[in-house]
Amino acid sequence: EAQVTQNPRYLITVTGKKLTVTCSQNMNHEYMSWYRQDPGLGLRQIYYSMNVEVTDKGDVPEGYKVSRKEKRNFPLILESPSPNQTSLYFCASRDDGTSTYNEQFFGPGTRLTVL
Amino acid sequence: GQNIDQPTEMTATEGAIVQINCTYQTSGFNGLFWYQQHAGEAPTFLSYNVLDGLEEKGRFSSFLSRSKGYSYLLLKELQMKDSASYLCADDNAGNMLTFGGGTRLMVKP
């Protein structure tokens, strides 16, 4: 089954304790992205990657890191989480644009609370 | 990112028709997506418009006017389960999507 998976689905942590949210897709997609979603603010892009070893900042990259060492994986790293990073996070992947349309597939979401 | 505007909230009655509008900036535009998102869940794909006109898919239809930077999602025969947020997303330059703030639709009996 074609899918995007994220882990963990729920996480409660404390300020300053480094954490990683993993994301994996099995569709051989080139593009992967991380979004955060907050009430009233919609989906905001954190980082995106157009291929292995190619990453770029989105609209709200501060406080986050990413890496793309393999095509299928795109982990989101919070080196020193702060309470303002409490949010619902979505990983997404998309093909390279050669099809008629390229639906963006979303992972199930990770609800992060930073105390 | 590009400015994408859609109403914050709408209310409609079960069995009725509702139209959710979306405007976007036309520079670098490739196409427009509509997604449905139930609270706490991932967005799910509804439609993608590249060319001007109306595309119908069951109870849902989506319209695009490229020259006006305007799209709408039309939901017919509303059901209670259609209560959700509807996200308009701009496909610009073939990269990841830029989303509007979403329209929260409440369907009442």
Contacts between the chains, C-beta under 8 A, distances in Angstrom:
chain1	res1	chain2	res2	distance
A	31	B	95	6.8
A	31	B	96	5.9
A	33	B	96	4.2
A	35	B	99	7.7
A	40	B	101	7.2
A	41	B	101	6.8
A	42	B	87	7.2
A	42	B	99	5.4
A	42	B	100	6.3
A	42	B	101	3.8
A	42	B	102	5.1
A	43	B	43	7.5
A	43	B	87	6.8
A	43	B	99	4.1
A	43	B	102	7.7
A	44	B	99	7.9
A	45	B	1	7.1
A	45	B	96	6.2
A	45	B	98	7.1
A	48	B	95	6.6
A	48	B	96	4.5
A	50	B	95	6.9
A	58	B	1	7.9
A	58	B	96	7.6
A	59	B	1	5.3
A	88	B	40	7.4
A	90	B	42	6.2
A	90	B	43	7.5
A	92	B	96	7.0
A	92	B	97	7.9
A	94	B	96	6.6
A	94	B	97	7.8
A	96	B	94	8.0
A	97	B	94	4.2
A	101	B	31	6.6
A	101	B	48	4.2
A	101	B	50	6.9
A	102	B	91	7.9
A	103	B	33	7.7
A	103	B	45	4.8
A	103	B	48	7.0
A	104	B	33	7.1
A	104	B	45	7.6
A	104	B	89	7.6
A	104	B	96	7.0
A	104	B	97	5.4
A	105	B	45	8.0
A	106	B	42	4.0
A	106	B	43	5.3
A	106	B	44	7.7
A	107	B	42	6.4
A	108	B	41	7.6
A	108	B	42	5.4
A	109	B	40	7.3
A	109	B	41	7.1
A	109	B	42	5.6
A	111	B	40	7.7
